[in-house]
Amino acid sequence: MDSLAQDLTIELIPDGIYRQIAETIGVENLVKLTELIGGSTFYLPKAESITRPVRDARIREEFNGYNHMELAHKYDVTERWVQILCGRGQAEGQISLFGE
């Protein structure tokens, strides 16, 4: 960070989105962000897009073969999404024909 950026304070940043970002991540991190992508057109996805792999891993970990609906409600996804991630599972009380 150059000497000009070191003297930058939150009060010197005009009201608006850049000040909101600086208030959230800090002035130094705002400067780093501008050094990284400043002047570019940049799309920032919603947080849910970034955290989706963690959510899906938790669904897989908590899946017990019977709790599609419970996990769907807990993680605000569809039962179909839980099935895609974990498989169809087994119906409550279902006995396997193959002794598995």
N, C-alpha and C positions, 0 to 999 in steps of 0.2 A: 504494500500500500504506500503510495507516494505521500509526501509531506502535506499536500493540500488535503488529501482524503483524511489524514490523521487529525486535522483540525476541524473536520466536519462534525457538526452536532445536530441533534434531532431538530432543534429550533431553526436551523438554517435550511432545512428541507421544506419546500412548500407543502401546504396542506394538500391532501389528496392521496392517491394510491401509494406513491413512493414513501410518503411519511408513514402511512399505515404499515407498509412492509417493514420499514426501519423500526417502528415501534414493536413489531412482532418478532423480528429476527435480529434486530440490532443494526446500528449504523455501519459497523465494520463489515457485517455480512451482506448488507445492501451494496456496499462498495464492491465486495468480492463478486456478487451477482452481476453487477453492471460490468465488471471487468470480463466476466465469463460470457455474457450474452448481450451486452449493451449494443444497441444499434441493430439488432436482429429482430426479425419477427419470430416470436416464440409462443408456443402453445403450452400452457400448463394444465395438465389434467386435474380432475377432481381428486380429492384425497382417496375416495373409495376405489379409484382405478389403481392407485399406487399400493393400497393395503389389501387388495383382492387376493394375492397369493397367500398372505397370512391368514385371512378369513377362510379360504378354501382348505388350507392345511389344518386349521382347527376343526373344521367340519369333518374332515377325514379322521382326525384323531378321536373325536367324540362319537363317531358313528358306531353303533353297536348292532346293526342289522335290522333294527326295529324302529329307530327314532327319526325317520325322515321328516315327519311333520314338526316334531319338537325342534330339530335343528333349523328347519326352514323358518320357523317363527323367531327363534333366538337370533339368527343371523340375517333376518329380513331378506331371504331369498325364497325362491319357489321350491316346492317339493321336488319338482322335476330337476332343478339344478343339483339338489342333494343326490338324486338318483344318478345323474350324469357323473358326479364326482365319486360316488361311493358304490354305485351299483344298486340293483333293486332290493338287495337284502332279503330278508325272510319275513313272511307274515307272522304275527304274534301267535305262538303255539304251533307253528308249522313244523312238521317232522320230516326229515330228509328220507327219501326212499333208498338212499345209498349209504346210510349210516354215518354220514359225515358230521 
